[in-house]
Amino acid sequence: MPFIHNEFFKFIIVGGLNTVHYYAVYLVLLHIAGLHFFTAHVIGFISSLIGSFFLNTLYTYKVKPTWAAFLRFPLTQLFNTGMTAVLLFLFVEQLHISSSIAPLAAVLFTLPVTFILTGRILKKPCKKEKTHLHSYIK
């Protein structure tokens, strides 16, 4: 099945794993650790953002994780969140699409754009940086 080796398919898999990771951390911190829901959300988000970075560099795009890419990576989430917010407003307020359906419609637009942006950020070589993050993990 050649589509399994496709970067876009891998990006979708990583997104699904990342969502499960976030939700699992959130629920554990909320119900077992007894943290406030917002604290649990922030910790879950940061944890899943870091996991997403490594899964996307090593699995999806097969590039070495660098500090420069790690610092640029949150821009993909910022873009995704901003674009989703704008699309939700347009879909719900202007096009009168149900607010229950609008996020699903927004994903149809944000997913391919975020995929392209993430690939550009992670594949962009940094001339000054030669240290890879995985050298610190070993």
HELIX and SHEET records of a PDB file:
HELIX    1   1 PRO A    2  HIS A    5  5                                   4    
HELIX    2   2 GLU A    7  LEU A   27  1                                  21    
HELIX    3   3 VAL A   28  ILE A   32  3                                   5    
HELIX    4   4 PHE A   37  LEU A   55  1                                  19    
HELIX    5   5 ASN A   56  THR A   60  3                                   5    
HELIX    6   6 TRP A   67  ARG A   72  1                                   6    
HELIX    7   7 PRO A   74  PHE A   89  1                                  16    
HELIX    8   8 LEU A   90  GLN A   94  3                                   5    
HELIX    9   9 ALA A  102  LYS A  123  1                                  22    
HELIX   10  10 HIS A  134  ILE A  137  1                                   4    
END                                                                             
